[in-house]
Amino acid sequence: MRPDHEVVVIGAGFAGIGASIRLTDAGIDDHVLLEEGDDVGGTWYWNQYPGVAVDIPSFSYQFSFERRTDWSRVYASGKELYAYARECAEKYRVRERIRFGVRVEAAAFDDDAAVWRLQTGGGNEVTARFVIGATGVFSQPKPPDIPGLERFGGVTVHTARWDPELDLAGKRVAIIGTGASAVQVIPAIAPVVEHLTVFQRTPIWCLPKPDRPIPGLARRLMRLPLGDLAGRLASQAFVEATFPLPLHFGAVLPFSKLAERSGRAHLRQQVRDPVLRKKLTPAYAVGCKRPGFHNRYLATFNRSNVELETDPIERITKTGIRTKEGTLHRAEALILATGFRLFDDANPPFVVRGAGGVDLASWWDENRLQAYEGVSVPGFPNFFTVLGPYGYNGASYFTLIETQTRHILRVLRRARKQGATRVEVRREANERYFRSMLARRGTQIVWQDSCSLANSYYFDKHGDVPFRPSPTLETIWRSARFDLDDYRFEDVAA
Ligand code: NAP
């Protein structure tokens, strides 16, 4: 059987765009992208809440081969990143390969034909020899499990499904959650709403963000030969020192203590009321969960129209939110900054059945999350993920995208060369990789005792934290050098 396409990429965020560019470079022209939304951009398409911006410097949060020297700020806004995604999709002719408004509901490997059958709703099917999952991790909004949510009489909106028409000016607003999204949306809307009640369950460490407009001189310097490369290298070094290294060596080096000192100083500087400050101070060490980065988040709680509620929510009523102690906070609009479904069957966000009909979510449930180099799972031939377990090391997602697509393209090139129709990672290679990941996690920051107080989404139900415990250079080196014989290449469709 000849499949519809040699490769189908699922998702047209930066991961899908990056994969498509590399496929085209490799001469794999017979590929399409399936995208649920009606435009490119992924995260930056779906998350258009006020204040949305990146937390990694823009010089690192971009493709290495498509560097912009005209970012307006050190940390680009969501709008700028969305525009960058559209530009990349146009320039590299990715857009013309995308089928928008197509949601993949299920993927099943047809053993006999060695092809993937993708169900896309309405009884439609797309077949592909190879599938690249590029659906990200923060794609499935998680509404809170609070009684009465559906009875709320005002407007309810999740940060990741923001309605650009929503006008909060002069309204009484409630927001549930104080994660990285809330840290950005709260200071952005506080000046325009009449009243804002913030429902905090677990305080977040909020660290200062070295964000500012990029001065004209710096932009001119970056346009000089090697200027932007120098900026990029400095930015990559900064990211490495502030994300992957603390994450992976935080148990043996004092990153957490230093960050906590900075977090406490930031709190003291921004919040004068000691009672309020105490409520905003986390009981867990920095690094147990993703911190926020903002220069105005904490100070926003000094405003007379902003109230921090830490009493647990009992229920949501037609007119507002009632807490356990019985206070009813009236609201006309309710913002759910409650994050995303990450584990179980949420990633990838469709049912995946591999060889012999084995369900990926159940396989992970029984065997723990694992994927060879974060890309491939034994028993799931011809299927690759850009953001699989133990793939992401905490650096810029762009570094991850380029690293993992390098891995995938090496495999696909070999498959082409050998005329292989079925490519599967060997079980022993996967086990070796998984064991090495587990053996190295002891130095990670997340294993501090106080993390049990953090309510951190980093941990799955087995207690695993599927970050890749590796410095970025090692991940890059591995993607270029891993042994291709760790995969089995066969021609079974002949
Ligand atoms: P999140 O970090 O998962 O935060 C969700 C918040 O909602 C938490 O404060 C959580 O409290 C609270 N919550 C959830 N269910 C609740 C309930 N039933 N009752 C009360 N509170 C509840 O989600 P997020 O803020 O959307 O961020 C997710 C991730 O996206 C981030 O960690 C980050 O990786 C990424 N992100 C990045 C950026 C950026 O780069 N600029 C911006 C936004 C998001 P608990 O802590 O108690 O669970």
Residues whose N, C-alpha, C, O or C-beta is under 5 A from the ligand:
A	BS01	NAP	A53 V54 D55 F138 P144 D145 I176 G177 T178 G179 A180 S181 A182 R201 T202 R290 A337 T338 G339 F340 A454 N455 Y457
